[in-house]
């Protein structure tokens, strides 16, 4: 499907409840099952395919206060053709960072107090597949 149809579809999934979140590293997939708040029976399966990288960022510094993923509302989900910013491997000194140490996530998911950034070649929402490609570094 065309990218122009992806953004309205993602916008319609805002304020949904995450029921299941699965990361399958060998298959390079991240699956999210959500229940749309507009209709209690409306469930949607989102699959990020050919995942190159993903980052989970929690805004709470002391994770012992609250489990980092217990608030399951998906506030927003967005696609960014040019990426949301460069993420680099911090274990490498600046002068040794190569292109393989840098990723450019093209999807951002915002939860209550955390964010998930995903770099994926395609996304499947129920039976609709969007081949978006990786952003260029």
C-alpha positions in Angstrom: 0.0 0.0 0.0 1.1 3.6 -0.5 2.8 5.6 2.2 0.2 8.3 2.0 -2.4 5.9 3.5 -0.1 4.9 6.3 -0.2 8.1 8.3 -4.0 8.4 8.6 -4.1 4.7 9.6 -1.4 5.2 12.3 -3.3 8.3 13.5 -6.4 6.3 14.0 -4.5 4.0 16.4 -3.6 6.7 18.9 -4.9 6.3 22.4 -5.2 2.6 22.0 -4.5 0.0 24.7 -1.5 -2.3 24.2 -2.5 -5.9 25.0 0.6 -7.7 23.8 4.1 -6.6 22.8 6.5 -9.2 21.4 10.1 -8.8 20.1 11.4 -11.6 17.9 15.0 -10.9 17.3 15.8 -14.0 15.1 12.9 -13.1 12.8 13.6 -9.3 12.9 10.0 -8.6 13.9 8.2 -6.6 16.6 4.5 -7.4 17.0 2.1 -5.2 18.9 -1.5 -6.2 19.6 -3.7 -3.3 20.5 -7.4 -2.7 21.4 -8.7 0.5 19.9 -10.4 2.7 22.5 -13.2 3.7 20.1 -14.7 0.2 20.0 -14.1 -2.4 22.7 -14.2 -5.2 20.1 -11.8 -3.5 17.6 -8.4 -5.2 17.9 -5.5 -4.5 15.6 -2.2 -6.3 15.1 0.8 -4.2 14.1 4.0 -6.0 12.9 7.2 -4.2 12.2 9.2 -6.3 9.8 12.9 -6.4 8.9 13.7 -4.5 12.1 17.3 -3.2 12.0 17.2 -1.5 15.4 14.9 -0.6 18.3 15.3 1.6 21.4 13.2 1.7 24.5 13.6 4.9 26.5 11.9 5.3 29.9 11.6 8.8 31.5 11.5 7.4 35.0 15.0 7.3 36.4 14.2 4.9 39.3 12.6 1.9 37.7 12.1 0.3 41.1 9.3 2.8 41.7 7.1 1.3 38.9 7.7 -1.4 36.3 8.8 0.3 33.1 6.0 -1.1 30.9 2.9 -1.3 33.1 1.1 1.7 31.6 -0.1 0.2 28.3 -1.8 3.1 26.6 -0.3 3.9 23.2 -0.6 7.7 23.2 0.8 8.1 19.6 2.5 6.2 16.8 4.1 7.9 13.9 6.1 7.2 10.8 9.0 9.5 9.8 10.3 8.9 6.3 13.6 10.7 7.1 13.9 9.2 10.5 13.4 10.7 14.0 17.2 11.3 14.6 20.4 9.3 14.6 21.1 6.8 17.4 24.7 5.6 17.8 26.4 2.9 19.7 27.8 4.5 22.8 30.5 1.9 23.3 32.5 3.3 20.3 34.7 6.4 20.6 33.4 9.2 18.3 36.4 8.8 15.9 35.6 5.1 15.5 31.9 5.3 14.8 31.0 3.9 11.4 27.8 3.7 9.5 27.0 0.3 11.0 27.1 1.8 14.5 24.4 4.4 13.6 20.7 3.7 13.2 17.9 6.0 12.1 14.6 4.9 13.5 11.6 5.7 11.2 8.8 4.8 13.7 8.2 6.3 17.1 5.7 5.1 19.7 4.9 7.2 22.7 3.5 5.7 25.8 2.7 7.4 29.1 6.2 7.8 30.4 8.3 6.0 27.8 9.0 5.9 24.1 9.9 3.1 21.6 11.9 3.9 18.5 12.0 1.3 15.7 13.9 1.2 12.5 12.1 -1.1 10.2 11.8 -1.7 6.4 8.1 -2.4 6.5 5.0 -2.4 8.7 1.9 -4.5 8.5 -1.3 -3.4 10.1 -3.8 -6.3 10.1 -3.8 -7.2 6.4 -2.3 -4.0 5.0 1.4 -4.0 4.3 3.5 -0.9 3.8 7.0 -1.2 2.4 8.6 2.1 3.6 12.3 1.3 3.4 15.0 2.4 5.7 15.8 6.1 6.1 19.1 7.2 4.5 21.9 8.2 6.8 
